[in-house]
């Protein structure tokens, strides 16, 4: 049998291993990912010397290298027993110290506004290089603040991803994987923490998932803007909470799937009303627009602005996207471009509303005291990995989201662009930091102001996991983990895994796992440890 330990060797001449020997001895090999490299025998060999129950092995030519240590008992006789006595590596000297990062005081703001545009993928902004002029007002905000280029949602669907923002926890921690599940009531949430600190908290949402009762807790004011649907009261005859949620879902999405003019201005109107009533107070406001999420029905002023419909257009509704994902129908290149054009036009329409909101902030004279964050709950796919819409995968098109932040001291702290990896889970401690409020203990992320987030070397695989995303499939996760350079995707349902080098393959087209087995073992082991350390928090 084989036992493999992926490890980065210390900067030392010798490593020491402790083991109980048998006869004949088991063998120990060193494996690397160098091209055409063969396993190197460490024991028995001239590299090894036995000292009592310790084995001293010369690794002078592999110092600092990422390797696999392979313990092999296949040469032993059937029935023979061998015990590896807590195999471990003891460094004879400490690793080189990292240079200290100069501390910069976290910016402070009197107020914070978070603007969420549903299903907005990171590469859809003009500011990130997209060819169509989809986001002129968000681009202008980025010009005055900071654009975070590598932010990831913890799930490709609204309900769980929003709970992650509100709790500062990943979905395997807060347990609200899908409606009507909710986090434990004792768990501190962002609005509860801020309200307890004396901050007026408000929420205006066009998302039906956020209108469920648990999301309202802690908000001083909570308003819905369902574009023609006035309330989400439980219908008579709903016997359980789950049935009530199903009733709500069917009514809302039946309404939204109908082709009609979308009205994101309803969110802006209520946001503006909140700001006018509370601008002289210390406040936190969470505004959730439903655009550019499907169905892609832009207002008349934006409809067919980028391209006219093809002869046989795919209906831009959830039912049609699901049919594509289930392979019940197929779509050609023109059909995909049609869907993307309708999405882009919906984005342009909601960007106009962001501009209206920002104008209200300016008119009220609170721009200099207010930090504004624009982001998304998840992304949206257009066939990049065979799927459309969201909910289904953790490839970047479904979980890579934009984050633009403007406010006092933001540009000075971060610069114009930030390429460090982070998660929307980081928003909870970030918002607390902006308002000068201590976040709860036990959060898995330190926030965007946390030490160690910036200035890391993108060539190292052991700098630590920066973000995680999961899709739950019958309690078996389809999950992704991000390092500064690499991304691991693995599916517990079929045990498949992939590794992408995002530095040279940002679109995740080439799975390098078969060619770099040591790297693959190392990343998978780090992911297991990362989950284990956080599972109980």
Beta strands, then each sheet from edge to edge (+ up, - down):
strand 1: 2-8
strand 2: 14-18
strand 3: 27-31
strand 4: 40-43
strand 5: 48-51
strand 6: 54-58
strand 7: 66-72
strand 8: 111-117
strand 9: 146-152
strand 10: 200-205
strand 11: 221-224
strand 12: 283-289
strand 13: 370-375
strand 14: 381-382
strand 15: 388-389
strand 16: 400-406
strand 17: 417-423
strand 18: 467-473
strand 19: 476-482
strand 20: 486-491
strand 21: 496-501
sheet 1: 1+ 7- 3+ 4-
sheet 2: 2+ 6- 5+
sheet 3: 11+ 10+ 12+ 8+ 13+ 16- 9+ 17+
sheet 4: 14+ 15-
sheet 5: 18+ 19- 20+ 21-
end
